[in-house]
């Protein structure tokens, strides 16, 4: 079921994908795509924040008896969020 999807790795450490072990694994997995971002880039922070929201607002509150149920819950969260998209905003806490 999941074999039809590509896997996208977002890495904010440019050296991570250069180790021989990782290189060998990536060659054997053509569905895997590595995306490098500058260290501590705001883009990767936004990705991390989205997954934190998904975890806090959906996954942590659910009880999943199957992978299909978990995937359906994640898909519904994304669909609802995309229906009324809002950019994540930086705030200063004092």
Residue pairs with C-beta under 8 A, 6 or more apart in sequence:
3 31
5 31
6 31
6 32
6 33
7 29
7 31
7 32
7 33
8 32
8 33
8 35
9 17
9 32
9 33
9 34
9 35
10 35
10 37
10 44
10 47
11 17
11 34
11 35
11 36
11 37
12 36
12 37
12 38
12 39
12 40
12 41
12 44
13 39
14 36
14 39
16 22
17 23
17 26
17 34
17 36
25 32
26 32
26 34
37 43
37 44
42 90
46 88
49 88
50 88
54 74
54 77
57 77
58 73
58 74
58 77
59 70
59 73
59 74
62 69
62 70
62 73
64 70
64 73
